[in-house]
Amino acid sequence: MRQALTLTDTQYRQVIAFCNTRKHTQRDQTIIHVSFLAGLRSMEIAGHSIGDVYDHTGAVRDQFSITGSQGHRAKAVTLVLCM
């Protein structure tokens, strides 16, 4: 099985900059950050809302969970976010 391609640092910055041109900047940037930094797949991200990552003040939460039904894992996993 081949290794999946990943973005270079330059490509990552370009994608984040592109998100600034979109209507839903925070949502789009959150999807890119969570995918790139936590290594989540699109289906794992799709099962979450912005409120799962950001608290009511807009600060990034310390952690959030992925249930087995939200991803390819057999059981729930808690991700610790260090931003």
Steps between C-alpha positions, in 0.01 A plus 500: 500500500632843405551778750243780470630831370523784751525875461830681531518793743467742208195319362345491847542879537353552151193294586447692824540832311245379244256433782512875578332565165208268577164586652547260794862580588501362855326178400729439203818576696384273782449213256850546355667536842325196647574289194864600474595526867292214642519275196125455474320377193216694340230270640641541851491878463153503344351349815591809704381855533700816563382480862687172542831679432428855626335588832231768547764776522662397171808347663629164379398220734772298670357176365210336320388145434433291192258214546548172318204581273662830388811343356693191407595413855326221690468705819483860617816710497567827683721749317702749700545829313822689560478826310 
